[in-house]
Each structure stands twice: as C-alpha cells, then as structure tokens.
Amino acid sequence: MKRIILSLSLLLFFASVLFAEGEGLNLKNHSNSKYNVSINYPDGWYVVENDADKDMYYFFVSKEKVEGEERSHTGYILAKAYDVKKNMAEFKSYAPKDATKEFFERYTEQIEDAKSIVISLPISPIMIGKDKCYVAELYFTDRYGEDIGVIFVTGLKNNVLVNIIFSAPSEKFNNYRDMYMKIIKEAVIF
C-alpha cells in the first residue's frame, strides 16, 4: 500500500507541473485493451504508458515534456492497481466507498510537505461509464510554494483500484476543470 501511495505521490509530483489552457484543445483517445482502459487526452501533450510492474498500470499525460526529476503541473496520471486485497491488505474495508474514502485520506496525508490543503469538493459519487466511482477536488501549496489544484478520482471494482489524478496550477485550474471532467466522464477504466 505504501508503495502505491508513494508511487502516486511521486506521479502527482510530476503531474503537478502539467496542463495549459484547456479550452479549445482537441482530444485524442488512448485505448489499451489488455488493461481495459480508454481515456482521452489533449492532442500535442506528452504521453507515457508504463506496465512494467505486473500489479500496476500507469498512463501519464502532461502538457510539458518531463524528464528525470523535472516537475509538471498540468496533466494527469491514471494508475490501475491489481490484486488490491493482496497488495493493500491493510484496508479496513473493501467496499468501494469505504476503500475510496480511506485511500483519499491516506493520499492527502502523503502531501506531507504541503503548506496547506483545502478540500473544495468533498468525496462525491461520479459515474464513469457504468461504474460508480468517487471524485474529490482539493487545492494545496506544495513544498516549492506553488499553488496546485487537483481533481482526484478513484474507484474499486473486482479487486482492482483505479486512481486518476488531474492537476494544474491553481491560477489556471479553472481553465482545465471542464476538460478534465469531460475526460473523466468519457473514460473507461474497468
């Protein structure tokens, strides 16, 4: 569990530098039938897919090209964790809403270097295709003093946990919010 939270935290760190103005961007589709994922992303943005770990699948999208230790504030990461009961055995409950709430609480605790965290949209249900998932929105000042906006989406189904973390600098976040929500609602994650 700590490995997955740490991985997501690191990915958020990289994703926290990503997107530009979301209005008017053409969206392309990324599909991977092996992992049953179909998700849109802005044309011209950088895409990285990683399935090297048999228990995890990652799809990372950023406005800027990110190399090494560089950070990106505009973009998103989709992380799909398999065999949750084995790899995240410390969950108190595997009911989707309970596990989502617990994972979100652990996620916000991982932003330990943040100077402040404001949750503007508490955990709420959202339909992604036919699957009930949960979404929350938060803003925080990272350890570099930069204000970041995040939409955090998570779902649990058939022992598979999916998290999608969208981010942008707070002052530009509203430029991307509608596009991010459209991407969420049109995605296939299970």
N, CA, C and O of each residue as an XYZ file, in Angstrom:
760
protein
N       0.829     -1.193      0.000
C       0.000      0.000      0.000
C       0.865      1.244      0.000
O       0.620      2.188     -0.751
N       1.894      1.235      0.864
C       2.774      2.402      0.927
C       3.459      2.617     -0.409
O       3.664      3.757     -0.827
N       3.824      1.509     -1.097
C       4.468      1.617     -2.409
C       3.536      2.293     -3.410
O       3.968      3.127     -4.206
N       2.265      1.931     -3.367
C       1.305      2.505     -4.300
C       1.065      3.974     -3.967
O       1.029      4.813     -4.867
N       0.899      4.296     -2.685
C       0.690      5.696     -2.299
C       1.929      6.510     -2.645
O       1.814      7.625     -3.154
N       3.115      5.965     -2.376
C       4.347      6.673     -2.713
C       4.450      6.862     -4.217
O       4.821      7.938     -4.684
N       4.122      5.812     -4.986
C       4.146      5.931     -6.447
C       3.194      7.014     -6.913
O       3.552      7.834     -7.758
N       1.970      7.026     -6.365
C       1.005      8.046     -6.749
C       1.468      9.432     -6.326
O       1.264     10.403     -7.055
N       2.086      9.535     -5.159
C       2.595     10.820     -4.692
C       3.686     11.330     -5.622
O       3.713     12.508     -5.976
N       4.588     10.431     -6.015
C       5.644     10.830     -6.949
C       5.056     11.215     -8.299
O       5.498     12.177     -8.927
N       4.050     10.453     -8.744
C       3.427     10.778    -10.010
C       2.691     12.099     -9.933
O       2.704     12.875    -10.888
N       2.042     12.363     -8.793
C       1.401     13.660     -8.612
C       2.450     14.758     -8.643
O       2.228     15.821     -9.223
N       3.596     14.498     -8.017
C       4.697     15.460     -8.023
C       5.045     15.799     -9.468
O       5.188     16.972     -9.812
N       5.183     14.765    -10.327
C       5.496     15.027    -11.725
C       4.285     15.611    -12.450
O       4.427     16.514    -13.275
N       3.103     15.098    -12.144
C       1.912     15.583    -12.816
C       1.553     16.987    -12.382
O       0.816     17.682    -13.082
N       2.061     17.415    -11.239
C       1.681     18.715    -10.719
C       2.263     19.866    -11.520
O       2.048     21.026    -11.168
N       3.002     19.574    -12.598
C       3.583     20.649    -13.410
C       2.931     20.725    -14.794
O       3.500     21.411    -15.643
N       1.790     20.086    -15.111
C       1.366     19.803    -16.473
C       0.593     20.855    -17.296
O       1.263     21.646    -17.960
N      -0.749     20.941    -17.316
C      -1.653     21.483    -18.341
C      -1.607     22.978    -18.656
O      -1.212     23.774    -17.805
N      -2.005     23.365    -19.862
C      -2.177     24.765    -20.269
C      -3.656     25.074    -20.327
O      -4.457     24.418    -19.660
N      -4.030     26.073    -21.124
C      -5.438     26.410    -21.244
C      -6.190     25.245    -21.872
O      -5.877     24.836    -22.990
N      -7.176     24.709    -21.167
C      -7.911     23.540    -21.618
C      -8.966     23.839    -22.649
O      -9.417     22.939    -23.357
N      -9.368     25.090    -22.747
C     -10.407     25.470    -23.696
C      -9.908     25.271    -25.123
O      -8.796     25.681    -25.455
N     -10.721     24.646    -25.967
C     -10.419     24.546    -27.384
C      -9.363     23.521    -27.750
O      -8.973     23.452    -28.916
N      -8.888     22.730    -26.817
C      -7.906     21.709    -27.156
C      -8.609     20.518    -27.782
O      -9.664     20.091    -27.312
N      -8.020     19.984    -28.846
C      -8.553     18.772    -29.458
C      -8.130     17.579    -28.619
O      -6.983     17.490    -28.182
N      -9.057     16.670    -28.400
C      -8.754     15.488    -27.606
C      -8.533     14.282    -28.511
O      -9.245     14.082    -29.495
N      -7.545     13.497    -28.159
C      -7.280     12.219    -28.811
C      -7.627     11.130    -27.799
O      -7.770     11.398    -26.606
N      -7.760      9.898    -28.290
C      -8.101      8.803    -27.396
C      -6.941      7.832    -27.283
O      -6.284      7.498    -28.269
N      -6.708      7.392    -26.064
C      -5.744      6.320    -25.798
C      -6.543      5.118    -25.327
O      -7.327      5.217    -24.383
N      -6.347      3.988    -25.981
C      -7.022      2.756    -25.564
C      -5.986      1.661    -25.397
O      -5.031      1.562    -26.168
N      -6.191      0.842    -24.378
C      -5.348     -0.316    -24.150
C      -6.279     -1.455    -23.753
O      -6.761     -1.505    -22.621
N      -6.531     -2.371    -24.689
C      -7.485     -3.456    -24.435
C      -6.965     -4.450    -23.404
O      -7.757     -5.088    -22.711
N      -5.639     -4.592    -23.291
C      -5.076     -5.505    -22.295
C      -5.467     -5.084    -20.882
O      -5.724     -5.932    -20.027
N      -5.514     -3.761    -20.634
C      -5.843     -3.242    -19.303
C      -7.251     -2.653    -19.235
O      -7.632     -2.061    -18.226
N      -8.016     -2.816    -20.304
C      -9.379     -2.319    -20.379
C      -9.454     -0.836    -19.986
O     -10.213     -0.452    -19.096
N      -8.655     -0.023    -20.667
C      -8.607      1.413    -20.421
C      -8.836      2.144    -21.735
O      -8.258      1.800    -22.766
N      -9.682      3.146    -21.679
C      -9.879      4.059    -22.800
C     -10.071      5.445    -22.198
O     -11.019      5.679    -21.448
N      -9.166      6.363    -22.531
C      -9.222      7.695    -21.925
C      -8.698      8.721    -22.916
O      -7.750      8.458    -23.656
N      -9.316      9.882    -22.924
C      -8.910     10.953    -23.826
C      -7.787     11.782    -23.218
O      -7.584     11.789    -22.004
N      -7.066     12.475    -24.082
C      -6.010     13.393    -23.658
C      -5.858     14.463    -24.739
O      -6.199     14.217    -25.896
N      -5.356     15.636    -24.382
C      -5.203     16.723    -25.358
C      -4.135     16.398    -26.411
O      -3.033     15.959    -26.082
N      -4.482     16.622    -27.663
C      -3.552     16.432    -28.770
C      -2.330     17.329    -28.562
O      -2.469     18.506    -28.229
N      -1.155     16.780    -28.755
C       0.075     17.556    -28.613
C       0.704     17.467    -27.234
O       1.826     17.932    -27.035
N       0.004     16.881    -26.289
C       0.585     16.708    -24.958
C       1.417     15.436    -24.945
O       1.266     14.572    -25.809
N       2.284     15.330    -23.970
C       3.190     14.192    -23.855
C       2.513     13.045    -23.116
O       1.811     13.253    -22.126
N       2.735     11.839    -23.610
C       2.083     10.650    -23.081
C       3.140      9.589    -22.762
O       4.042      9.336    -23.560
N       3.014      8.979    -21.593
C       3.877      7.868    -21.203
C       2.988      6.773    -20.633
O       2.147      7.027    -19.772
N       3.182      5.564    -21.118
C       2.440      4.408    -20.620
C       3.459      3.447    -20.007
O       4.524      3.212    -20.577
N       3.119      2.896    -18.839
C       4.049      2.003    -18.164
C       3.282      0.831    -17.565
O       2.390      1.011    -16.737
N       3.641     -0.359    -17.995
C       3.041     -1.562    -17.429
C       4.124     -2.554    -17.007
O       3.903     -3.765    -17.022
N       5.289     -2.038    -16.633
C       6.424     -2.886    -16.256
C       6.163     -3.686    -14.977
O       6.688     -4.788    -14.816
N       5.360     -3.138    -14.076
C       5.016     -3.826    -12.829
C       3.726     -4.608    -13.063
O       2.703     -4.023    -13.418
N       3.767     -5.928    -12.868
C       2.592     -6.757    -13.186
C       1.360     -6.404    -12.360
O       0.238     -6.722    -12.754
N       1.561     -5.748    -11.213
C       0.433     -5.386    -10.363
C      -0.048     -3.955    -10.575
O      -1.019     -3.531     -9.948
N       0.622     -3.203    -11.458
C       0.273     -1.788    -11.677
C       0.320     -1.443    -13.165
O       1.144     -1.964    -13.916
N      -0.583     -0.553    -13.568
C      -0.569      0.016    -14.912
C      -0.664      1.522    -14.746
O      -1.516      2.013    -14.005
N       0.213      2.270    -15.438
C       0.214      3.730    -15.366
C       0.052      4.321    -16.759
O       0.596      3.812    -17.738
N      -0.712      5.412    -16.823
C      -0.817      6.210    -18.043
C      -0.669      7.655    -17.597
O      -1.484      8.157    -16.823
N       0.368      8.323    -18.082
C       0.736      9.666    -17.641
C       0.661     10.630    -18.823
O       1.202     10.348    -19.892
N      -0.004     11.760    -18.632
C      -0.165     12.777    -19.671
C       0.263     14.121    -19.095
O      -0.148     14.487    -17.995
N       1.093     14.859    -19.841
C       1.500     16.179    -19.365
C       1.592     17.174    -20.516
O       1.877     16.816    -21.659
N       1.347     18.406    -20.181
C       1.453     19.470    -21.175
C       2.908     19.674    -21.589
O       3.209     19.891    -22.763
N       3.791     19.600    -20.619
C       5.207     19.786    -20.871
C       5.912     18.430    -20.909
O       5.480     17.470    -20.272
N       6.997     18.376    -21.664
C       7.820     17.171    -21.653
C       8.548     17.132    -20.318
O       9.194     18.104    -19.929
N       8.443     16.017    -19.624
C       9.035     15.875    -18.295
C      10.117     14.809    -18.372
O       9.867     13.687    -18.813
N      11.311     15.166    -17.944
C      12.424     14.220    -17.941
C      13.093     14.237    -16.581
O      13.211     15.286    -15.948
N      13.526     13.073    -16.137
C      14.256     12.976    -14.873
C      13.462     13.515    -13.701
O      12.333     13.092    -13.455
N      14.058     14.447    -12.983
C      13.451     14.992    -11.774
C      12.601     16.235    -12.037
O      12.127     16.871    -11.096
N      12.405     16.583    -13.310
C      11.576     17.751    -13.611
C      10.165     17.520    -13.101
O       9.718     16.385    -12.940
N       9.478     18.620    -12.853
C       8.097     18.533    -12.399
C       7.180     19.078    -13.475
O       7.582     19.912    -14.286
N       5.973     18.613    -13.476
C       4.956     19.113    -14.383
C       3.718     19.427    -13.556
O       3.337     18.637    -12.693
N       3.093     20.551    -13.803
C       1.913     20.947    -13.032
C       0.610     20.778    -13.793
O      -0.462     20.929    -13.209
N       0.674     20.474    -15.066
C      -0.552     20.399    -15.845
C      -0.634     19.047    -16.520
O       0.179     18.730    -17.389
N      -1.603     18.253    -16.127
C      -1.771     16.939    -16.724
C      -2.483     15.986    -15.803
O      -3.174     16.395    -14.870
N      -2.305     14.698    -16.077
C      -2.922     13.704    -15.202
C      -2.175     12.381    -15.260
O      -1.412     12.095    -16.183
N      -2.433     11.601    -14.240
C      -1.927     10.234    -14.152
C      -3.099      9.315    -13.878
O      -3.937      9.596    -13.021
N      -3.151      8.215    -14.609
C      -4.103      7.149    -14.322
C      -3.269      5.979    -13.807
O      -2.340      5.533    -14.480
N      -3.593      5.488    -12.628
C      -2.889      4.350    -12.044
C      -3.911      3.268    -11.720
O      -4.915      3.518    -11.052
N      -3.636      2.075    -12.201
C      -4.555      0.951    -12.007
C      -3.803     -0.134    -11.247
O      -2.829     -0.696    -11.748
N      -4.267     -0.425    -10.027
C      -3.614     -1.412     -9.161
C      -4.439     -2.696     -9.132
O      -5.637     -2.679     -8.852
N      -3.775     -3.800     -9.427
C      -4.433     -5.101     -9.453
C      -4.195     -5.852     -8.150
O      -3.240     -5.581     -7.422
N      -5.090     -6.808     -7.870
C      -4.996     -7.656     -6.682
C      -4.880     -6.811     -5.415
O      -3.956     -6.970     -4.618
N      -5.842     -5.912     -5.258
C      -5.838     -4.949     -4.153
C      -5.825     -5.645     -2.794
O      -5.113     -5.210     -1.889
N      -6.591     -6.703     -2.637
C      -6.654     -7.365     -1.328
C      -5.295     -7.923     -0.912
O      -4.979     -7.968      0.277
N      -4.497     -8.345     -1.884
C      -3.159     -8.851     -1.570
C      -2.182     -7.693     -1.356
O      -1.418     -7.688     -0.391
N      -2.213     -6.717     -2.260
C      -1.227     -5.635     -2.242
C      -1.586     -4.485     -1.299
O      -0.726     -3.672     -0.960
N      -2.824     -4.413     -0.882
C      -3.278     -3.364      0.030
C      -4.065     -4.001      1.163
O      -5.175     -3.573      1.479
N      -3.497     -5.000      1.754
C      -4.198     -5.802      2.754
C      -4.623     -5.004      3.976
O      -5.499     -5.439      4.723
N      -4.015     -3.843      4.190
C      -4.326     -3.088      5.401
C      -5.592     -2.228      5.279
O      -5.927     -1.519      6.229
N      -6.303     -2.265      4.151
C      -7.573     -1.559      4.079
C      -8.530     -2.124      5.128
O      -8.596     -3.337      5.328
N      -9.258     -1.249      5.787
C     -10.228     -1.692      6.792
C     -11.444     -2.318      6.136
O     -12.055     -3.231      6.692
N     -11.804     -1.820      4.931
C     -12.967     -2.317      4.215
C     -12.676     -2.275      2.720
O     -11.993     -1.373      2.235
N     -13.203     -3.261      1.996
C     -13.040     -3.268      0.546
C     -14.330     -2.867     -0.159
O     -14.448     -3.017     -1.375
N     -15.294     -2.358      0.602
C     -16.478     -1.778     -0.026
C     -15.989     -0.542     -0.786
O     -15.234      0.250     -0.223
N     -16.396     -0.352     -2.048
C     -15.845      0.730     -2.855
C     -15.840      2.106     -2.181
O     -14.825      2.802     -2.218
N     -16.948      2.504     -1.573
C     -16.995      3.837     -0.957
C     -16.040      3.917      0.236
O     -15.342      4.917      0.400
N     -16.003      2.881      1.063
C     -15.126      2.884      2.237
C     -13.655      2.893      1.828
O     -12.857      3.660      2.367
N     -13.306      2.037      0.875
C     -11.913      1.971      0.425
C     -11.496      3.283     -0.232
O     -10.366      3.738     -0.056
N     -12.411      3.891     -0.990
C     -12.122      5.174     -1.624
C     -11.849      6.242     -0.576
O     -10.874      6.988     -0.674
N     -12.711      6.310      0.418
C     -12.532      7.306      1.469
C     -11.199      7.091      2.196
O     -10.457      8.040      2.449
N     -10.914      5.840      2.522
C      -9.664      5.534      3.228
C      -8.450      5.860      2.356
O      -7.469      6.423      2.843
N      -8.514      5.506      1.063
C      -7.385      5.799      0.181
C      -7.190      7.313      0.031
O      -6.060      7.800      0.047
N      -8.285      8.046     -0.114
C      -8.193      9.500     -0.258
C      -7.574     10.127      0.997
O      -6.738     11.026      0.902
N      -7.987      9.647      2.162
C      -7.405     10.166      3.411
C      -5.903      9.885      3.467
O      -5.121     10.740      3.883
N      -5.509      8.693      3.048
C      -4.081      8.361      3.026
C      -3.346      9.219      1.993
O      -2.221      9.659      2.230
N      -3.983      9.451      0.857
C      -3.378     10.270     -0.190
C      -3.111     11.688      0.316
O      -2.015     12.219      0.135
N      -4.105     12.294      0.945
C      -3.907     13.665      1.434
C      -2.854     13.709      2.534
O      -2.144     14.706      2.666
N      -2.741     12.652      3.320
C      -1.678     12.600      4.328
C      -0.307     12.536      3.679
O       0.673     12.995      4.266
N      -0.218     11.970      2.466
C       1.065     11.852      1.766
C       1.567     13.194      1.246
O       2.745     13.329      0.917
N       0.692     14.176      1.171
C       1.130     15.507      0.747
C       1.692     16.202      1.985
O       1.318     17.329      2.311
N       2.594     15.503      2.660
C       3.094     15.957      3.956
C       3.886     17.253      3.870
O       3.964     17.990      4.853
N       4.474     17.543      2.717
C       5.249     18.767      2.579
C       4.372     19.967      2.214
O       4.848     21.102      2.173
N       3.105     19.710      1.952
C       2.215     20.806      1.568
C       2.040     21.771      2.731
O       1.937     21.365      3.889
N       2.007     23.052      2.400
C       1.834     24.061      3.443
C       0.381     24.181      3.867
O       0.088     24.509      5.017
N      -0.522     23.917      2.944
C      -1.946     23.961      3.280
C      -2.709     23.091      2.295
O      -2.319     22.958      1.135
N      -3.793     22.507      2.764
C      -4.664     21.716      1.907
C      -6.086     22.203      2.137
O      -6.552     22.279      3.274
N      -6.768     22.530      1.050
C      -8.167     22.933      1.128
C      -8.952     21.978      0.238
O      -8.693     21.881     -0.961
N      -9.900     21.283      0.826
C     -10.756     20.378      0.056
C     -12.001     21.153     -0.323
O     -12.835     21.471      0.526
N     -12.119     21.457     -1.626
C     -13.246     22.279     -2.061
C     -14.445     21.445     -2.477
O     -15.574     21.936     -2.466
N     -14.217     20.194     -2.841
C     -15.314     19.292     -3.186
C     -15.058     18.000     -2.423
O     -14.148     17.246     -2.768
N     -15.854     17.737     -1.387
C     -15.634     16.505     -0.631
C     -15.911     15.287     -1.511
O     -16.477     15.414     -2.596
N     -15.520     14.138     -1.049
C     -15.707     12.902     -1.814
C     -17.175     12.754     -2.190
O     -18.058     12.716     -1.334
N     -17.409     12.672     -3.513
C     -18.771     12.579     -4.043
C     -18.807     11.479     -5.099
O     -17.809     11.235     -5.776
N     -19.958     10.812     -5.242
C     -20.054      9.783     -6.286
C     -20.042     10.407     -7.682
O     -20.528     11.520     -7.885
N     -19.478      9.669     -8.636
C     -19.477     10.077    -10.044
C     -19.543      8.807    -10.879
O     -18.907      7.812    -10.534
N     -20.288      8.822    -11.952
C     -20.368      7.668    -12.841
C     -19.302      7.806    -13.927
O     -19.202      8.832    -14.599
N     -18.518      6.756    -14.077
C     -17.565      6.667    -15.185
C     -18.023      5.455    -15.976
O     -17.810      4.312    -15.572
N     -18.658      5.726    -17.110
C     -19.334      4.660    -17.842
C     -20.457      4.134    -16.975
O     -21.313      4.899    -16.530
N     -20.461      2.839    -16.731
C     -21.480      2.219    -15.879
C     -20.978      1.994    -14.462
O     -21.659      1.377    -13.643
N     -19.776      2.502    -14.175
C     -19.158      2.236    -12.879
C     -19.246      3.437    -11.951
O     -18.914      4.562    -12.326
N     -19.703      3.171    -10.726
C     -19.773      4.215     -9.714
C     -18.391      4.388     -9.103
O     -17.825      3.453     -8.536
N     -17.864      5.584     -9.227
C     -16.566      5.918     -8.651
C     -16.768      7.125     -7.750
O     -17.901      7.536     -7.498
N     -15.678      7.687     -7.269
C     -15.763      8.827     -6.364
C     -14.754      9.884     -6.791
O     -13.668      9.574     -7.280
N     -15.140     11.139     -6.594
C     -14.309     12.264     -7.001
C     -14.203     13.251     -5.845
O     -15.138     13.411     -5.060
N     -13.062     13.904     -5.753
C     -12.849     14.984     -4.783
C     -11.964     16.017     -5.466
O     -11.205     15.699     -6.382
N     -12.075     17.244     -5.010
C     -11.244     18.323     -5.553
C     -10.538     18.996     -4.391
O     -11.151     19.279     -3.362
N      -9.257     19.250     -4.556
C      -8.514     19.907     -3.496
C      -7.474     20.845     -4.083
O      -7.079     20.726     -5.243
N      -7.051     21.762     -3.262
C      -6.014     22.726     -3.614
C      -4.988     22.701     -2.501
O      -5.342     22.574     -1.329
N      -3.709     22.821     -2.862
C      -2.681     22.862     -1.837
C      -1.479     23.649     -2.334
O      -1.283     23.826     -3.536
N      -0.689     24.110     -1.395
C       0.571     24.763     -1.704
C       1.653     23.721     -1.505
O       1.834     23.212     -0.399
N       2.382     23.395     -2.583
C       3.381     22.334     -2.474
C       4.650     22.826     -1.783
O       4.753     23.993     -1.405
N       5.596     21.935     -1.626
C       6.814     22.266     -0.886
C       7.672     23.309     -1.582
O       8.611     23.835     -0.985
N       7.360     23.615     -2.841
C       8.088     24.647     -3.579
C       7.363     25.989     -3.524
O       7.796     26.967     -4.134
N       6.247     26.022     -2.779
C       5.483     27.252     -2.653
C       4.510     27.494     -3.789
O       3.947     28.583     -3.903
N       4.302     26.481     -4.642
C       3.395     26.627     -5.777
C       2.009     26.118     -5.406
O       1.867     25.068     -4.779
N       0.992     26.873     -5.798
C      -0.397     26.508     -5.525
C      -0.900     25.601     -6.643
O      -0.830     25.951     -7.821
N      -1.410     24.426     -6.258
C      -1.827     23.395     -7.195
C      -3.293     23.052     -6.950
O      -3.736     22.957     -5.805
N      -4.041     22.867     -8.038
C      -5.406     22.357     -7.965
C      -5.420     20.919     -8.454
O      -4.719     20.580     -9.407
N      -6.212     20.069     -7.809
C      -6.236     18.646     -8.131
C      -7.670     18.132     -8.132
O      -8.457     18.453     -7.242
N      -7.996     17.335     -9.134
C      -9.211     16.524     -9.112
C      -8.726     15.100     -8.923
O      -7.923     14.595     -9.707
N      -9.220     14.456     -7.876
C      -8.810     13.100     -7.517
C      -9.997     12.178     -7.733
O     -11.043     12.353     -7.107
N      -9.845     11.194     -8.616
C     -10.913     10.240     -8.912
C     -10.423      8.856     -8.530
O      -9.287      8.490     -8.829
N     -11.267      8.097     -7.877
C     -10.883      6.736     -7.524
C     -12.087      5.797     -7.591
O     -13.226      6.189     -7.336
N     -11.799      4.570     -7.936
C     -12.836      3.556     -7.995
C     -12.251      2.196     -7.681
O     -11.072      1.944     -7.928
N     -13.076      1.323     -7.138
C     -12.660     -0.031     -6.784
C     -13.718     -0.990     -7.303
O     -14.905     -0.857     -7.005
N     -13.255     -1.970     -8.095
C     -14.192     -2.949     -8.656
C     -13.430     -4.251     -8.898
O     -12.339     -4.243     -9.468
N     -14.005     -5.351     -8.467
C     -13.419     -6.671     -8.712
C     -11.943     -6.740     -8.334
O     -11.126     -7.267     -9.090
N     -11.606     -6.207     -7.165
C     -10.252     -6.289     -6.630
C      -9.234     -5.453     -7.426
O      -8.033     -5.719     -7.376
N      -9.723     -4.447     -8.155
C      -8.860     -3.534     -8.921
C      -9.173     -2.112     -8.468
O     -10.330     -1.691     -8.465
N      -8.135     -1.382     -8.087
C      -8.265      0.007     -7.653
C      -7.726      0.913     -8.752
O      -6.602      0.726     -9.217
N      -8.526      1.895     -9.169
C      -8.094      2.864    -10.183
C      -8.121      4.250     -9.565
O      -9.100      4.646     -8.932
N      -7.031      4.981     -9.758
C      -6.944      6.383     -9.346
C      -6.554      7.208    -10.557
O      -5.672      6.830    -11.327
N      -7.222      8.337    -10.714
C      -6.839      9.304    -11.746
C      -6.677     10.632    -11.027
O      -7.588     11.098    -10.344
N      -5.515     11.231    -11.188
C      -5.213     12.494    -10.516
C      -4.931     13.543    -11.593
O      -3.937     13.461    -12.315
N      -5.819     14.520    -11.682
C      -5.675     15.629    -12.623
C      -5.139     16.828    -11.863
O      -5.565     17.082    -10.736
N      -4.210     17.571    -12.456
C      -3.676     18.735    -11.748
C      -3.355     19.869    -12.708
O      -3.179     19.665    -13.909
N      -3.283     21.066    -12.146
C      -2.872     22.276    -12.856
C      -2.562     23.332    -11.799
O      -3.059     23.249    -10.676
N      -1.741     24.327    -12.152
C      -1.526     25.424    -11.202
C      -2.873     26.036    -10.828
O      -3.748     26.180    -11.681
N      -3.041     26.394     -9.563
C      -4.335     26.895     -9.075
C      -4.877     28.045     -9.913
O      -6.076     28.097    -10.184
N      -4.005     28.974    -10.330
C      -4.491     30.133    -11.079
C      -4.997     29.760    -12.471
O      -5.725     30.539    -13.085
N      -4.624     28.580    -12.982
C      -5.091     28.122    -14.298
C      -6.044     26.940    -14.196
O      -6.571     26.475    -15.207
N      -6.266     26.454    -12.984
C      -7.023     25.224    -12.798
C      -8.414     25.298    -13.433
O      -8.848     24.342    -14.075
N      -9.107     26.407    -13.263
C     -10.454     26.538    -13.827
C     -10.449     26.481    -15.355
O     -11.470     26.153    -15.960
N      -9.307     26.799    -15.991
C      -9.200     26.686    -17.448
C      -9.253     25.234    -17.902
O      -9.626     24.948    -19.040
N      -8.882     24.323    -17.020
C      -8.821     22.903    -17.353
C      -9.924     22.068    -16.730
O     -10.178     20.944    -17.161
N     -10.564     22.604    -15.737
C     -11.523     21.813    -14.960
C     -12.590     21.161    -15.834
O     -12.829     19.960    -15.703
N     -13.243     21.918    -16.725
C     -14.295     21.345    -17.569
C     -13.744     20.242    -18.474
O     -14.383     19.207    -18.662
N     -12.551     20.474    -19.032
C     -11.938     19.454    -19.885
C     -11.637     18.197    -19.066
O     -11.897     17.085    -19.525
N     -11.095     18.364    -17.868
C     -10.797     17.214    -17.009
C     -12.075     16.438    -16.699
O     -12.088     15.208    -16.765
N     -13.141     17.147    -16.363
C     -14.393     16.462    -16.037
C     -14.942     15.724    -17.260
O     -15.490     14.630    -17.124
N     -14.803     16.302    -18.438
C     -15.237     15.632    -19.668
C     -14.415     14.352    -19.886
O     -14.967     13.306    -20.228
N     -13.097     14.443    -19.685
C     -12.233     13.267    -19.825
C     -12.669     12.176    -18.837
O     -12.746     11.001    -19.197
N     -12.947     12.568    -17.612
C     -13.383     11.603    -16.591
C     -14.653     10.898    -17.025
O     -14.727      9.669    -17.013
N     -15.653     11.679    -17.409
C     -16.973     11.105    -17.718
C     -16.962     10.222    -18.967
O     -17.814      9.344    -19.107
N     -16.004     10.443    -19.881
C     -15.948      9.651    -21.108
C     -14.984      8.478    -21.010
O     -14.868      7.695    -21.953
N     -14.300      8.346    -19.899
C     -13.284      7.300    -19.752
C     -13.899      5.917    -19.516
O     -15.028      5.797    -19.039
N     -13.145      4.893    -19.855
C     -13.431      3.518    -19.480
C     -12.241      3.084    -18.640
O     -11.103      3.106    -19.110
N     -12.500      2.688    -17.397
C     -11.379      2.351    -16.505
C     -11.445      0.919    -15.976
O     -10.464      0.435    -15.411
N     -12.576      0.228    -16.143
C     -12.683     -1.166    -15.696
C     -13.095     -2.041    -16.856
O     -13.242     -3.252    -16.693
